[in-house]
Amino acid sequence: MSELRIKKHKKIQSEYDKLKDKCFFSEQMEVLLNHMKEFEKTQNAKQEDCVRKRLFIEFTYLNGNRYGEGAGLKFSTVNHGGIWIKDQYSRKSSVKNPINKQTKTLTSRRIKAFENDDTRSKEIIQWFLDHNNSGINDDYIFVRKNGHLLSDDTMNRYLHRFEKQMPDKLSSSFVMHSLRHSYITRRAEAGDTETEIMAKVGHANPNLVHTLYTHVRDTLKFDEQKKFKKQPRLLKIGKSA
């Protein structure tokens, strides 16, 4: 039997190499969240705000939303089925008095259903529903204990805090936007089509999704080939059909 060969796409590989460190794979995310949980135990009065940051990070990882889309989410735009992204937090406003604006593109306006195996997103929203009682910005989900929104700078600084615990990751990984890349990669691994992924993340430009998607699918094909080659070959045993 001739060996099955799958060609590597050199252009796609080089493009992917530029992006691959800007995401967290499942095992890496588990390590990161565990580091955060350990850090929370040392924070005393600041512990709850640290929990809030971790949960915002985890939710973004699970759903692939842009920072502004997540920060702008309100309890009135979520339910047990998913989230309705119809606008986003405007950075021109303040975290104390937030204002939402139009989404980045028309494609960004979407209803993002929770994945079938995702119960965690609903648990996170429920936690904030039970704990957001400051009387300030009550409808916004991802806020500090005092009701102020968690800013992009605050979230990125918090992620960077854990660089030293994960020396194999470059500094560029520790930003909120990398969680969006992580989501795209995971959905490609799960078998979603490029079109399905673009709809879920609200992408108008297919280039980024295509680069990550093509590399992941090629990698899975190589893995399948390796597994196939390890299987025992059929031998003649002299029996008729």
C-alpha positions as CSV (number, residue, x, y, z in Angstrom):
1,M,0.0,0.0,0.0
2,S,1.5,3.4,-1.0
3,E,1.9,5.8,1.8
4,L,-0.7,8.5,2.3
5,R,0.9,11.9,1.9
6,I,-0.6,15.2,2.9
7,K,1.3,18.3,1.7
8,K,2.0,21.2,4.1
9,H,0.8,24.5,2.8
10,K,4.0,26.6,3.3
11,K,2.2,30.0,3.0
12,I,-0.5,28.9,5.5
13,Q,2.2,27.5,7.9
14,S,4.2,30.8,7.9
15,E,1.0,32.8,8.5
16,Y,0.0,30.5,11.3
17,D,3.4,30.7,12.9
18,K,2.8,34.4,13.4
19,L,-0.5,33.7,15.1
20,K,0.0,30.5,17.0
21,D,1.4,32.1,20.1
22,K,-1.5,34.5,20.3
23,C,-3.8,31.9,21.6
24,F,-4.2,29.4,24.5
25,F,-4.8,25.8,23.8
26,S,-7.1,23.9,26.2
27,E,-4.3,22.5,28.4
28,Q,-2.7,25.9,28.6
29,M,-5.9,27.7,29.5
30,E,-6.5,25.1,32.3
31,V,-3.0,25.9,33.6
32,L,-3.6,29.7,33.4
33,L,-6.9,29.5,35.2
34,N,-5.3,27.4,38.0
35,H,-2.6,29.9,38.5
36,M,-5.2,32.6,38.8
37,K,-7.2,30.6,41.4
38,E,-4.0,30.2,43.4
39,F,-3.3,33.9,43.2
40,E,-6.8,34.8,44.3
41,K,-6.2,33.0,47.6
42,T,-3.5,35.6,48.5
43,Q,-5.5,38.7,47.7
44,N,-7.8,39.1,50.8
45,A,-9.9,42.2,50.2
46,K,-9.1,42.2,46.4
47,Q,-10.0,38.5,46.1
48,E,-13.5,39.0,44.6
49,D,-12.3,41.4,41.9
50,C,-9.7,38.8,41.0
51,V,-12.4,36.2,40.7
52,R,-14.4,38.6,38.4
53,K,-11.4,39.1,36.1
54,R,-10.8,35.3,35.9
55,L,-14.4,34.6,35.0
56,F,-14.5,37.3,32.4
57,I,-11.3,35.8,30.8
58,E,-12.9,32.3,30.9
59,F,-16.1,33.5,29.4
60,T,-14.3,35.2,26.5
61,Y,-12.3,32.1,25.9
62,L,-15.5,30.0,25.7
63,N,-17.3,32.4,23.4
64,G,-14.7,34.2,21.2
65,N,-16.2,37.6,21.6
66,R,-14.2,40.8,21.2
67,Y,-13.3,42.6,24.4
68,G,-15.8,45.4,23.7
69,E,-18.6,43.0,22.9
70,G,-18.0,41.1,26.2
71,A,-17.7,44.3,28.3
72,G,-20.9,45.7,26.7
73,L,-22.9,42.5,27.5
74,K,-26.0,43.1,29.7
75,F,-28.2,40.7,31.5
76,S,-31.0,41.8,29.2
77,T,-29.1,40.4,26.2
78,V,-28.3,36.9,27.5
79,N,-30.4,33.8,28.3
80,H,-29.9,30.1,28.6
81,G,-29.5,29.7,24.9
82,G,-26.7,32.2,24.3
83,I,-25.8,35.9,24.0
84,W,-27.2,38.6,21.7
85,I,-24.4,40.9,20.6
86,K,-26.2,43.9,19.3
87,D,-23.7,46.6,20.4
88,Q,-20.4,47.0,22.3
89,Y,-18.8,49.0,25.1
90,S,-17.5,52.3,23.9
91,R,-13.9,53.0,25.2
92,K,-14.7,56.8,24.7
93,S,-17.0,56.5,27.7
94,S,-15.8,55.7,31.2
95,V,-15.9,52.4,33.2
96,K,-18.0,54.2,35.9
97,N,-20.5,55.6,33.4
98,P,-20.3,53.2,30.4
99,I,-22.1,53.8,27.1
100,N,-22.5,51.2,24.4
101,K,-22.0,51.9,20.7
102,Q,-22.5,50.1,17.4
103,T,-20.6,46.9,16.8
104,K,-17.4,47.0,14.8
105,T,-19.2,45.8,11.6
106,L,-22.7,44.8,10.6
107,T,-21.5,41.2,10.6
108,S,-20.6,41.6,14.3
109,R,-24.2,42.0,15.2
110,R,-25.2,38.4,16.0
111,I,-26.8,35.9,18.3
112,K,-24.1,33.7,19.6
113,A,-25.5,30.4,20.8
114,F,-23.6,28.6,23.6
115,E,-21.9,25.4,22.4
116,N,-23.8,22.2,23.1
117,D,-21.3,21.1,25.7
118,D,-20.9,24.5,27.3
119,T,-22.6,24.7,30.7
120,R,-19.8,26.8,32.1
121,S,-20.8,30.1,30.3
122,K,-24.2,30.0,32.0
123,E,-22.7,29.3,35.4
124,I,-20.4,32.3,35.0
125,I,-23.4,34.6,34.0
126,Q,-25.4,33.2,37.0
127,W,-22.4,34.0,39.3
128,F,-22.4,37.6,38.2
129,L,-26.2,37.8,38.5
130,D,-25.9,36.6,42.1
131,H,-23.0,38.9,43.0
132,N,-23.6,42.2,41.1
133,N,-25.4,44.1,43.9
134,S,-23.4,47.4,44.1
135,G,-26.4,49.4,42.7
136,I,-24.1,50.8,39.9
137,N,-24.4,49.6,36.3
138,D,-26.7,46.8,37.5
139,D,-27.5,45.6,34.0
140,Y,-23.9,45.2,32.9
141,I,-22.5,41.7,33.5
142,F,-18.7,42.0,33.7
143,V,-18.1,44.6,36.3
144,R,-15.9,45.0,39.4
145,K,-17.3,44.7,42.9
146,N,-17.9,48.4,42.9
147,G,-20.0,48.2,39.7
148,H,-17.4,49.8,37.4
149,L,-16.7,47.9,34.1
150,L,-13.5,45.8,33.8
151,S,-11.5,47.9,31.3
152,D,-9.4,46.4,28.5
153,D,-6.2,47.8,30.1
154,T,-7.1,46.2,33.5
155,M,-7.8,42.8,31.9
156,N,-4.6,42.9,29.8
157,R,-2.5,43.9,32.8
158,Y,-4.0,41.1,34.8
159,L,-3.2,38.5,32.1
160,H,0.4,39.8,31.9
161,R,0.7,39.1,35.7
162,F,0.9,35.4,34.9
163,E,3.6,35.5,32.2
164,K,6.3,34.2,34.5
165,Q,4.3,31.2,35.6
166,M,4.1,30.2,31.9
167,P,7.5,30.9,30.4
168,D,6.9,28.8,27.3
169,K,4.3,31.4,26.2
170,L,5.4,34.7,24.6
171,S,4.2,38.0,26.1
172,S,2.0,38.6,23.1
173,S,-0.3,35.8,24.3
174,F,-1.3,37.5,27.5
175,V,-4.0,39.9,26.0
176,M,-7.7,39.6,25.8
177,H,-7.7,39.3,22.0
178,S,-5.7,36.1,22.1
179,L,-8.8,34.4,23.7
180,R,-10.6,35.1,20.5
181,H,-8.0,33.3,18.5
182,S,-8.2,30.5,21.0
183,Y,-11.9,30.1,20.4
184,I,-11.4,30.0,16.6
185,T,-8.8,27.3,16.9
186,R,-10.9,25.2,19.3
187,R,-13.9,25.4,17.0
188,A,-11.8,24.3,14.0
189,E,-10.6,21.3,16.1
190,A,-14.2,20.5,17.0
191,G,-15.1,20.2,13.3
192,D,-16.9,23.5,12.7
193,T,-16.7,24.8,9.1
194,E,-15.1,28.1,8.3
195,T,-18.5,29.6,7.5
196,E,-19.8,28.5,10.9
197,I,-16.9,29.9,12.8
198,M,-17.1,33.2,11.0
199,A,-20.8,33.5,11.9
200,K,-20.0,32.7,15.6
201,V,-17.2,35.3,15.9
202,G,-18.8,37.9,13.7
203,H,-16.0,38.1,11.2
204,A,-16.5,40.0,8.0
205,N,-12.9,39.3,6.8
206,P,-12.2,35.6,6.3
207,N,-8.4,35.8,6.3
208,L,-7.7,35.2,10.0
209,V,-10.3,32.5,10.3
210,H,-9.0,30.8,7.1
211,T,-5.4,30.9,8.3
212,L,-6.2,29.3,11.7
213,Y,-8.8,26.9,10.3
214,T,-6.6,25.6,7.5
215,H,-3.6,25.0,9.8
216,V,-5.7,23.2,12.4
217,R,-7.4,21.0,9.8
218,D,-4.1,20.1,8.2
219,T,-2.6,19.3,11.6
220,L,-5.6,17.0,12.3
221,K,-5.0,15.2,9.0
222,F,-1.4,14.6,9.8
223,D,-2.4,13.2,13.2
224,E,-4.8,10.9,11.5
225,Q,-2.1,9.7,9.2
226,K,0.2,9.0,12.1
227,K,-2.5,7.0,13.8
228,F,-3.3,5.1,10.6
229,K,0.3,4.1,10.1
230,K,0.6,2.7,13.6
231,Q,-2.3,0.3,13.0
232,P,-1.3,-3.4,12.2
233,R,-1.4,-4.3,8.5
234,L,-3.6,-7.0,7.1
235,L,-2.0,-10.3,6.5
236,K,-2.9,-13.2,4.3
237,I,-4.6,-16.0,6.3
238,G,-5.8,-18.1,3.4
239,K,-9.5,-17.8,4.0
240,S,-12.0,-17.1,1.2
241,A,-14.7,-14.4,1.4
